[in-house]
Amino acid sequence: MAHHHEHCCSSEEHEHSHSHCHCHDHEHSHGHSHDHSHGGCGHCHEHSHENGSMKHQIALIVATAILLVVAIVIEKNFDLPTWQLLLIYLVPYLLIGHETLHEAWEGIMDKDPFNEHFLMAVATIGALCIGFLPGVESEFPEAVFVMLFFQIGELFEGYAEGKSRESISHLMDIRPDSANVERDGQIVVVSPDDVAVGETIVVKPGEKVPLDGIVIEGSSSLNTVALTGESVPRDVKEGDEVFSGCVNLSGLLHLQTTKDFDESTVSKIIELVENAGENKSKSETFITRFARVYTPIVVFAALALAILPPLFSGVFSQSFPVWLSRALIFLVVSCPCALVISVPLTFFGGIGGASRNGILVKGANYMDVLAKVNTVVMDKTGTLTQGVFNVVAVHDHGCDESHAALLNSRLLHLAAHVEHFSTHPIAEALRMAYPEAGGDDCEVSQVEEIAGCGIRAVVNGDVVCVGNPKMMEREGVQHHICNASGTIVHVSVNGEYEGHIVINDCIKEDAGQAIADMKSLGVSRLVMLTGDLASEAASVAKQLGIDEVHAELLPTDKVAHVERLMQTKGEDEALAFVGDGINDAPVLARADVGIAMGGLGSDAAIEAADVVLMDDHPSKLALAIKIARRTIRIARQNVAFAIGVKLIVLLLAAFGLATMWMAVFADVGVTVLAVLNAMRALKKID
């Protein structure tokens, strides 16, 4: 049944659940940029493929370790020629290193050779070959050992990042499957794509509006949450414009279409979500930027170490093997095992620590972005407010502003009975405020809904009217105007005004603390974007201490505002958007980092977001930023420590004071210490 109330200061946004996919490519710390793609059922296949790949990698690591031990035993117990030992060690080396060698070769072919794969390939191949030089011992175990450690790092990284997101197919919940078109006096069910502009379509109660149009016959209430976030149904009559994607709640509507399906509102929303990923900033982790400088320097330094000293010695043929050996030791020492393992592990620990606090971060790269956040843009309903209507005040015979919720008052009693059979959110709030209405002995009869006004019924012989000011005027009842924030429900009995009930969406208990905490963290700009009315938005913003508010927005308007804000932020600063509804999905995908409220939020927002607050507490926003900053701090500590130790050992290697085993030990030792430091990121922040 249609249902109508005065909306004094607010039509709250209450986002319903839909689903969105956002496949997310694993972003290697080696500089592979992440990509966003969309698909249908392919996600299940991709997920199983990812799990299978990880099991395969673990199997390779275990097999390689066993084969390496076997090769070392053979070398120690049998006096074999160097070339035979090489063949034995090549088995575990190629088993564990073939992918790295392939990546290194691809980098060379793409004229971008200086990455970790190239460095690992040169160093380990050099270690395999060094034993063939006169007067130099073979370094076969070291070559396999170093490659094995590199692959363990790859395994950690792959596990930490996560390679995919859910399919976009569930977003199609808002896409209507068919349209009822009037043609030659008959109702024909066709695909929305086949409806031309100007044709007449019929929308029955409970159906989605398939195309944008103008009402030419009928009146009804529409659920518009999928488009604007408005949870109070919108009343429409002849001459009103209706958007596709809305759900018709009550009356039969005849619409004259104004747009093709491809140009309709629902299509635009889906298109925004699908394309928003293309504009996301691609944040590179520190290790990637470092490797681009570090790797070529190390390679050219090793070349110089192998060639220049022999040239200046005057006896090139005699001194070259010695300096080549030092150069290869130099390369092994410089292999970034500690970085490749500890940095992804730090992010993995940070992601794990965040999850223990009820915060889901979908990738290490989002930790990097989250740590830089200085602008936070928030949706209102379901994010800062509860997203559920509640009776917040009962004013008997006037607006006395006393917010004593008289839950057992006569007003609530009568209103709950009249609204007993309505499915409207307002009616549900009234029933919840007076649950006894379903079990007492009151007799309710002659229930009559008056379109655009409210409901009239006879309760125990009294004529009770519940509705908006139009209802009171229609009944000739002098009612009071209330300036309280929220939806005002007026009640009259036998033509006499009894008072009104204020229904509103309450601010979450920790919303104010969330704003204060973010300000204390140095978040310099807090903005609220909402589809709600300006007066209600301003009221919530004032209570929470948010300075910048933009209200009455459609999804496209929200994207435009975020675009504008992103243009004004600094180069090393990031913008986070926090939302929970289907209408927030496009802007969640557009922001540097999208944060979804998980408990009450829609699936679409959760899938479009990069960070999900699983328990819906806004206070977790500041906590997420804290965790991200701690994670980045630990990662940088590991980088600084690893580079510092390596520089010392590299100098020793350059002067011939470091053996290959010493180099490997130093590298592994640094790695172990860095990993232990990385594990601190798992610690829960209270």
Residue pairs with C-beta under 8 A, 6 or more apart in sequence:
1 250
1 421
1 422
1 423
1 424
1 449
1 455
2 219
2 220
2 221
2 233
2 235
2 249
2 250
2 251
2 449
2 451
2 452
3 221
3 233
3 249
3 250
3 422
3 424
3 426
3 427
3 449
3 454
3 455
4 221
4 235
4 450
4 451
4 452
4 453
4 454
4 467
4 468
4 470
4 471
5 232
5 426
5 454
5 467
5 468
5 487
5 488
5 489
5 503
6 467
6 468
6 469
6 470
6 487
6 488
6 489
6 490
7 232
7 468
7 487
7 488
7 533
8 482
8 483
8 484
8 485
8 486
8 487
8 488
8 502
9 483
9 484
9 485
9 486
9 533
9 535
9 536
9 539
10 232
10 485
10 486
10 487
10 504
10 505
10 532
10 533
10 535
10 536
10 539
11 230
11 231
11 232
11 234
11 487
11 532
11 533
11 536
12 230
12 231
12 232
12 381
12 385
12 387
12 389
12 487
12 504
12 505
12 532
12 536
13 225
13 228
13 229
13 230
13 231
13 379
13 380
13 381
13 382
13 387
13 530
13 531
13 532
13 581
14 225
14 229
14 230
14 231
14 381
14 382
14 387
14 388
14 389
14 425
14 505
15 225
15 229
15 381
15 382
15 387
15 579
15 580
15 581
15 582
15 583
15 584
15 600
15 601
15 602
15 605
16 223
16 225
16 226
16 581
16 582
16 602
17 582
17 601
17 602
17 603
17 604
18 170
18 171
18 173
18 174
18 226
18 582
18 602
18 603
18 604
19 166
19 167
19 168
19 169
19 170
19 171
19 173
19 602
19 603
19 604
19 607
20 166
20 168
20 170
20 171
20 273
20 582
20 585
20 603
20 604
20 605
20 606
20 607
20 608
21 38
21 39
21 43
21 165
21 166
21 167
21 168
21 169
21 170
21 171
21 607
22 36
22 38
22 165
22 166
22 168
22 277
22 589
22 607
22 608
23 36
23 37
23 38
23 39
23 43
23 46
23 164
23 165
23 167
24 34
24 35
24 36
24 162
24 163
24 164
24 165
24 362
24 363
25 32
25 34
25 35
25 36
25 37
25 163
25 164
26 32
26 34
26 158
26 161
26 162
26 163
26 363
27 33
27 34
27 161
27 285
27 363
27 364
27 365
28 157
28 161
29 157
29 285
29 287
29 288
29 291
29 340
29 343
29 344
29 364
30 103
30 115
30 116
30 117
30 288
30 291
31 115
31 284
31 288
31 291
31 292
33 282
33 284
34 282
34 363
34 365
36 277
36 278
36 280
36 589
37 277
38 167
38 168
38 274
39 46
39 167
39 168
40 167
40 168
40 169
41 167
41 169
42 167
43 164
43 165
43 166
43 167
46 163
46 164
47 164
50 163
50 164
53 158
54 155
54 158
54 159
57 151
57 154
57 155
57 158
58 155
60 95
60 96
60 151
61 96
61 148
61 151
61 152
61 155
63 92
63 95
64 92
64 95
64 96
64 144
64 148
64 151
65 148
67 91
67 92
67 95
68 89
68 92
68 141
68 144
68 145
68 148
71 85
71 88
71 89
71 91
71 92
71 140
71 141
71 144
72 141
74 80
74 85
74 88
75 85
75 88
75 140
75 141
80 88
82 131
82 132
82 138
85 131
85 138
85 140
86 128
86 131
86 138
86 140
88 140
89 128
89 140
89 141
89 143
89 144
90 128
92 144
92 148
93 124
93 128
93 140
93 143
93 144
93 147
94 101
96 144
96 147
96 148
96 151
97 120
97 121
97 124
97 147
97 150
97 151
100 117
100 120
100 121
100 147
100 150
100 151
101 117
101 121
103 115
103 117
104 113
104 115
104 117
104 118
104 120
104 121
104 122
107 113
107 114
107 115
107 117
107 118
108 118
114 291
114 292
114 295
114 296
114 299
115 291
115 292
115 295
116 150
116 291
116 295
116 336
116 340
118 295
118 299
119 295
119 298
119 299
119 331
119 334
119 335
119 336
120 146
120 147
120 150
120 335
122 299
122 302
122 331
123 146
123 328
123 331
123 332
123 334
123 335
124 143
124 144
124 146
124 147
124 332
125 143
126 327
126 328
126 331
126 332
127 139
127 140
127 142
127 143
127 146
127 328
127 332
127 660
128 139
128 140
128 143
130 136
130 138
130 139
130 324
130 325
130 328
130 660
131 137
131 138
131 139
131 140
132 138
133 321
133 324
133 325
134 321
135 321
135 322
136 321
136 325
139 328
139 332
139 660
142 332
142 660
142 661
142 663
142 664
145 664
146 332
146 335
146 337
146 664
146 667
149 337
149 341
149 667
149 668
149 671
150 335
150 337
150 340
152 341
153 337
153 340
153 341
153 344
153 345
154 340
156 341
156 344
156 345
156 348
157 340
157 344
157 348
159 348
160 344
160 345
160 347
160 348
160 351
160 364
161 344
161 347
161 363
161 364
161 365
162 362
162 363
165 362
165 607
166 603
166 607
168 273
168 274
168 607
170 603
170 604
170 607
171 270
171 273
171 582
171 585
171 604
172 270
174 208
174 226
174 245
174 266
174 269
174 270
174 582
175 245
175 266
175 267
175 270
176 192
176 207
176 208
176 209
176 210
176 244
176 245
176 266
177 191
178 189
178 190
178 191
178 192
178 210
179 189
179 190
179 191
179 192
179 194
179 195
179 201
179 210
179 211
180 187
180 188
180 189
180 201
180 202
180 203
180 204
180 207
181 187
181 188
181 189
181 190
181 195
181 199
181 200
181 201
181 202
182 188
182 199
182 200
182 201
182 202
182 254
183 199
187 202
192 210
192 211
192 244
192 261
192 264
193 261
193 262
195 201
195 210
195 211
195 257
195 260
195 261
196 257
196 260
197 257
197 258
197 259
197 260
198 256
198 257
199 256
199 257
200 216
200 254
200 255
200 256
200 257
201 210
201 211
201 213
201 254
201 255
201 257
202 252
202 253
202 254
202 255
203 209
203 210
203 248
203 252
203 253
203 255
204 248
204 252
205 220
205 248
205 249
205 250
205 251
205 252
206 247
206 248
206 249
207 247
207 248
208 244
208 245
208 246
208 247
208 248
209 222
209 242
209 243
209 244
209 245
209 246
209 247
209 248
209 253
209 255
210 244
210 261
210 264
211 244
211 255
211 257
211 258
211 259
211 260
211 261
211 264
212 241
212 242
212 243
212 244
212 257
212 258
212 259
212 263
212 264
212 265
213 241
213 242
213 255
213 256
213 257
213 258
213 259
214 239
214 240
214 241
214 242
214 255
214 256
214 258
215 236
215 237
215 238
215 239
215 240
215 241
215 242
215 253
215 254
215 255
216 238
216 254
216 255
216 256
217 238
217 253
217 254
218 237
218 238
218 251
218 252
218 253
218 254
219 235
219 236
219 237
219 238
219 251
219 253
219 451
219 452
220 235
220 236
220 248
220 249
220 250
220 251
220 252
220 253
221 233
221 234
221 235
221 236
221 249
221 250
221 251
221 424
222 233
222 234
222 235
222 236
222 242
222 246
222 247
222 248
222 249
223 233
223 246
223 247
223 249
224 230
224 233
224 234
224 243
224 246
225 231
225 581
225 582
225 583
226 245
226 246
226 247
226 266
226 269
226 582
226 583
227 243
227 245
227 246
227 265
227 266
227 269
227 554
227 555
227 583
228 531
228 553
228 554
228 583
229 379
229 381
229 530
229 531
229 532
229 581
229 583
229 584
230 531
230 532
231 381
231 387
231 389
231 425
231 505
232 425
232 426
232 487
233 249
233 424
233 425
234 246
235 451
235 452
236 242
236 253
237 451
237 452
241 258
242 253
242 255
243 264
243 265
243 266
244 261
244 264
244 265
244 266
244 267
245 264
245 265
245 266
245 269
249 423
249 424
251 451
261 267
268 556
269 555
269 582
269 583
269 585
269 586
272 555
272 556
272 559
272 585
272 586
273 585
273 586
273 589
273 604
273 608
276 559
276 586
276 587
276 589
276 590
276 608
277 589
279 590
280 589
280 590
280 592
281 369
281 574
281 592
282 365
283 365
283 366
283 368
283 369
283 574
283 592
284 365
284 368
285 343
285 347
285 364
285 365
285 368
285 635
286 343
286 368
286 632
286 635
286 636
286 639
287 336
287 339
287 340
287 343
287 635
287 639
290 339
290 639
291 336
291 339
294 336
294 643
298 330
298 331
298 334
299 331
301 330
302 327
302 328
302 330
302 331
302 334
303 327
305 323
305 326
305 327
305 330
305 654
306 320
306 323
306 324
306 326
306 327
306 328
307 323
309 319
309 323
310 316
310 319
310 320
310 323
313 319
322 656
326 653
326 654
326 656
328 660
329 653
329 658
329 659
329 660
329 663
330 650
330 653
330 654
332 660
332 663
332 664
332 667
333 646
333 649
333 650
333 653
333 658
333 663
333 666
333 667
334 646
334 650
335 667
336 642
337 667
337 668
337 670
337 671
338 638
338 641
338 642
338 646
338 667
338 670
338 671
338 674
339 638
339 639
339 642
339 674
341 671
341 674
341 675
342 635
342 638
342 642
342 671
342 674
342 675
342 677
342 678
343 635
343 638
343 639
343 678
344 364
345 675
345 678
345 679
346 631
346 634
346 635
346 638
346 677
346 678
346 681
347 364
347 367
347 631
347 635
347 681
348 364
348 678
348 681
349 631
349 634
349 678
349 679
349 680
349 681
349 682
350 361
350 364
350 367
350 627
350 628
350 630
350 631
350 634
350 681
351 361
351 364
351 367
352 681
352 682
353 627
353 631
353 681
353 682
353 683
353 684
353 685
354 360
354 361
354 624
354 627
354 628
355 361
356 682
356 684
357 620
357 623
357 627
357 684
357 685
358 613
358 614
358 615
358 617
358 620
359 611
359 612
359 613
359 614
359 620
359 623
359 624
359 627
360 598
360 611
360 612
360 613
360 614
361 367
361 370
361 610
361 611
361 624
361 628
362 609
362 610
362 611
362 612
363 610
366 593
366 610
366 611
367 627
367 628
367 631
367 632
368 628
368 632
369 574
369 592
369 593
369 610
370 574
370 576
370 593
370 611
370 624
370 625
370 628
371 625
371 628
371 629
371 631
371 632
372 572
372 573
372 574
372 592
373 523
373 573
373 574
373 575
373 576
373 592
373 593
373 625
373 628
374 522
374 523
374 524
374 525
374 569
374 570
374 573
374 574
375 523
375 524
375 525
375 526
375 527
375 565
375 569
375 573
375 574
375 575
375 576
376 518
376 523
376 525
376 526
376 527
376 575
376 576
376 577
376 578
376 621
377 527
377 528
377 529
377 561
377 562
377 565
377 575
377 576
377 577
377 578
377 587
377 591
378 384
378 526
378 527
378 528
378 529
378 546
378 577
378 578
378 579
379 528
379 529
379 530
379 577
379 578
379 579
379 580
379 581
379 584
380 528
380 530
380 532
380 537
380 540
381 387
381 505
381 530
381 532
381 580
381 581
382 579
382 580
382 581
382 597
382 600
382 601
382 616
383 578
383 579
383 580
383 597
383 618
384 507
384 508
384 511
384 514
384 528
384 540
384 544
384 618
385 505
385 506
385 507
385 508
385 511
385 540
386 505
386 506
386 507
386 508
386 600
387 505
387 580
387 600
388 505
388 600
389 425
389 426
389 428
389 429
389 487
389 503
389 504
389 505
390 429
390 432
390 433
390 503
390 504
390 505
390 506
391 405
391 407
391 412
391 429
391 430
391 432
391 433
391 501
391 502
391 503
392 403
392 405
392 484
392 486
392 502
392 503
392 504
392 506
393 401
393 402
393 403
393 404
393 405
393 484
393 486
393 501
393 502
394 404
394 405
394 406
394 407
394 409
394 411
394 412
394 499
394 501
394 502
395 401
395 402
395 480
395 482
395 484
395 499
395 500
395 501
395 502
396 406
396 409
396 410
396 411
396 498
396 499
397 497
397 498
397 499
398 480
398 499
399 480
399 481
399 482
399 483
399 484
399 500
401 484
405 433
406 412
407 433
407 434
408 434
410 498
411 491
411 498
411 499
411 500
411 501
412 430
412 433
412 434
412 501
413 434
413 436
413 437
413 442
414 459
414 462
414 464
414 466
414 491
414 493
414 498
415 430
415 434
415 464
415 466
415 489
415 491
415 501
416 430
416 431
416 433
416 434
416 437
417 437
417 442
417 444
417 457
417 459
417 464
418 444
418 447
418 455
418 456
418 457
418 459
418 464
418 465
418 466
419 426
419 427
419 430
419 431
419 455
419 466
420 427
420 431
420 437
420 438
420 444
421 447
422 449
422 455
426 487
426 489
426 503
429 503
430 489
430 501
430 503
431 437
431 438
433 501
442 459
442 460
443 458
443 459
443 460
443 461
444 457
444 458
444 459
445 457
445 458
446 456
446 457
446 458
447 455
447 456
447 457
448 455
448 456
448 457
449 455
450 456
450 467
450 471
450 474
452 470
453 467
453 468
453 470
453 471
453 474
454 465
454 466
454 467
454 468
454 470
454 471
454 490
455 465
455 466
455 467
456 463
456 464
456 465
456 466
456 471
456 475
457 463
457 464
458 464
462 493
462 494
463 493
463 494
463 495
464 491
464 492
464 493
465 471
465 472
465 475
465 477
465 491
465 492
466 489
466 490
466 491
467 489
467 490
468 488
468 489
468 490
469 479
469 490
471 490
472 478
472 479
472 490
472 492
472 497
475 492
475 495
476 495
477 490
477 492
477 495
477 496
477 497
478 497
479 490
479 492
479 497
479 500
480 497
480 499
480 500
482 488
482 500
482 502
484 502
484 504
485 502
485 504
485 535
485 536
485 539
486 502
486 503
486 504
486 505
486 536
487 502
487 503
487 504
488 500
488 501
488 502
488 503
489 500
489 501
489 502
489 503
490 497
490 499
490 500
491 497
491 498
491 499
491 500
491 501
492 498
507 540
507 543
507 544
508 616
508 617
508 618
510 617
510 618
510 619
511 544
511 618
512 543
512 544
512 545
513 618
513 619
514 617
514 618
514 619
514 620
514 621
514 622
515 526
515 544
515 545
515 546
515 618
516 545
517 619
517 621
517 622
517 623
518 526
518 621
518 622
518 625
519 526
519 545
520 622
521 622
521 625
521 626
523 625
525 548
525 565
526 546
526 547
526 548
527 546
527 548
527 549
527 550
527 561
527 565
528 537
528 540
528 541
528 546
528 548
528 549
528 550
529 550
529 553
529 557
529 558
529 561
529 562
529 587
530 537
530 549
530 550
530 551
530 552
530 553
531 551
531 552
531 553
531 554
531 583
532 551
532 552
533 551
533 552
534 549
534 551
534 552
536 551
537 549
537 550
537 551
538 549
538 551
540 546
541 547
541 549
550 557
550 561
553 561
554 583
555 583
555 584
555 585
555 586
555 587
556 586
558 583
558 584
558 586
558 587
559 586
559 587
559 590
562 575
562 577
562 587
562 590
562 591
563 590
565 575
566 575
566 591
566 592
569 575
574 592
574 593
575 591
575 592
575 593
576 591
576 592
576 593
576 594
576 595
576 611
576 621
577 584
577 587
577 588
577 590
577 591
577 593
577 594
577 595
578 595
578 596
578 597
578 618
578 621
579 587
579 588
579 594
579 595
579 596
579 597
579 601
579 605
579 609
580 596
580 597
580 600
580 601
580 602
580 605
580 616
581 601
581 602
581 604
581 605
582 602
582 604
582 605
584 596
584 602
584 605
584 608
585 602
585 604
585 605
585 607
585 608
586 608
587 594
588 594
588 595
588 596
588 605
588 608
588 609
588 610
589 608
593 610
593 611
594 608
594 609
594 610
594 611
595 609
595 610
595 611
595 612
595 613
595 621
595 624
596 605
596 606
596 608
596 609
596 611
596 612
596 613
597 605
597 612
597 613
597 616
597 618
598 606
598 612
598 613
598 614
598 615
598 616
599 614
599 615
599 616
600 616
601 612
601 616
606 612
611 624
613 620
613 621
613 624
623 685
626 685
627 685
630 681
630 685
631 681
634 677
634 678
634 680
634 681
635 678
637 677
638 674
638 677
638 678
641 670
641 673
641 674
641 677
642 670
642 671
642 674
645 666
645 669
645 670
646 666
646 667
646 670
649 658
649 662
649 663
649 666
652 658
652 662
653 663
658 666
